Amino acid sequence: MLSAPLVITVLLAVGLLGATLAFPGGSSLHPAVASVPLVLAAPTVPAGSVGGLVPDVALIGPTGSTGSRDLRPAVLAVAKPNCACGAALAHLAQQAAAAGLTTYLIGGRGQQADLDALAAASRSDDVRVMLEENATLTTTFSSGPLTAVAVHADGVIDVIVGNVVRTTSLDAAFASLKQPAHAGA
């Protein structure tokens, strides 16, 4: 004859197994909705400044041409020629990737070999080299060997950090970039 504790244990196990099989996963009542690109903000602050938009220029990357304002949310990294900033870029890209962001390494066509080498040295699949014809972005943002520009989902610049080094911490700034800067505005 079976003891009461054994019978209760067997019944609980059967009940849990039945519940697990009956409800294998959470089913949604509503189908998933495809994401919609966020509308570009219209701040009153001048382009290229904190609180403003990234200057609107054409960039050429591995997959073709795109506008600089389409790179959002993102981290734009502007490297001066011969910057010797590989460790700083690797650290920056690691922080950006941890926040789910892509790092776009921006420079002129004459820098392509250097930028490709820097991107490869970063050992990150989330670093993309983008080249500009004119020097609008490199002139606007180049304030040290490596400058980081954090761009919100609505295109607004959150922070510009010149002279990024391998110990620069931007985790707090990067955490909010997937949200629009002008939410509710």
N, C-alpha and C positions, 0 to 999 in steps of 0.2 A: 504494500500500500504506500502511496506517495504522501510525503509530509506536506503540510499546508504552505510552508515557506517555499518549497521547491515548486509547487503548483503555481503560486503567485509569481515567482520569478520567471517561469516558463510563459505564463500568460502575458507578463509585461514585455518579455522579449518578442513574442509573437506580435503583440500590439505595436511595438516600436518598428518592427520590420514591416508590418502592414502599412503603417503610416508613412514610412520612408518610401515604399514602393508606390503607394497611392498618390503621393505628392512629391515627385522626383525633383521638381524645381519650381521656382516662383514663376508663375505665368502672369503676364501683364494683361490688364483689361484693355489697354490701349496699344495700338501698334506703335513701334518706334517712329519718331519723326526725324527726317533728315535735317541736318544742321543747315542753317542759313547764314551766309556771310554777314557779319555785323556791318552796319552802315558806318561809313567813315565819319568821324566826328567833324564838327565845324567850330573849332575853338577860335577865340579872338587873339590869341597869342601868336606871334609870328612863327612861321615854319622854321624848323631847325632849332627851336628853343624848347626848354622844358615847359610842358603844357600846350605846346603847339604840335603840328604835324611834322612828319619827316618831309624834307623837300621832295617835290615830285620830279623824279628823274627816271629815265629808262636804264635798266640794268640787264646785263647779259650773263646768264648762268648756264649750267650744264644742260638744262632742258629748254633753253631758248631765252627770249626776252620777256621781261616783266617790269612792272612799275615798282619803284621803291615803296610806295604806299600800300602795295599789296602784300608786303612782307610783315605780317602782323597776326597775332602777337609774336614778338621775336626779340632777339638781341642782335643788334647790328654791331659788328666789331670792325673798326677802321684801324688798319695797321699802316704805319709809315714805312717807306722802303727801308730794307735792312734793319728792321726793328729789333731783332734778336729777342722776340717776345713769345716764343713757342710755349714755354712753361706757363706764362700768363694766359695765353689763349686756351691751352688745355684746361686750366683751372676754371676759366670763364665758361667754356663749353660744358664742362662737367656740371657746374651750377645750373646753367640754362637747361641742360637735358634733365636734370633732377626735377625741374619745374615743368617739364614737358614742352620746352621751347627749343626752337631751332636757332642756331647761331649763324648769321650770315656775315662772312668775312668779305669786306668791301674794299676795293681799290681800283686803280686804273689798269688799262690793258697792259701797260709796261710792267706792271707788278705781277702779272699772272703766274709766272714761274715761282716767285717768292711766296705768293699767297697759296698756291697749290702745295708747296712744301710745308708751309705753316699748318695748313688744314690736315695734311697727312700726319704731321708730327703731333697734332692734338689727339690722335687716335680716337676720334669721335666721328661716328656716322652722322651726327647732327650738326656738323659744320659744313656749310655750303659756300663756295667761292662765287661772288657776284662782282662783275666788272662794270665800271661806268665809263662812258665816252668822255664826258667832261668831268672836271674835278669838283663837282658841286658837293657831294657828300664828304669826300676826303678833305676838302677845304673847310666845310662847315664844322665837321666833328673832330678833326685831327688836332688834339691838344696834348699829345704825348705819343710815345712809341705805339701804344695800343689804347684806343678809346672805345668804351662800351656805351651803347645807346639802347636803353630798355624801352620797348614800344608796346603799348597796350593793344588790346584786341580792336579798339576803335581807331587806332592809328596815332593816338596821342603819346608823345614822348613823356615818360615818367621820370627818367633820370639820365644824365649824361655824365659819365665818369671818365675823365682823362687820366692818362698814365696808369692804366690797370697793370697790376703786378700779380705774381702767382699767389699772393696772400690776400688779395682784395676779395672781400665777401659781399656779394650782391644777392644772397639768398632771399632776404626780406623784400627787396625790390622786385625780384623775379616772381615771387609767390602770387602777386596780384595782377600780373600782366594779362592773364586770360580774361579778365573782367574789363569792361570799358572804363576808361578814366572818368568819363562824364556820365556815369549811371545816374539816372533821374534828373539830369540837367536838361 
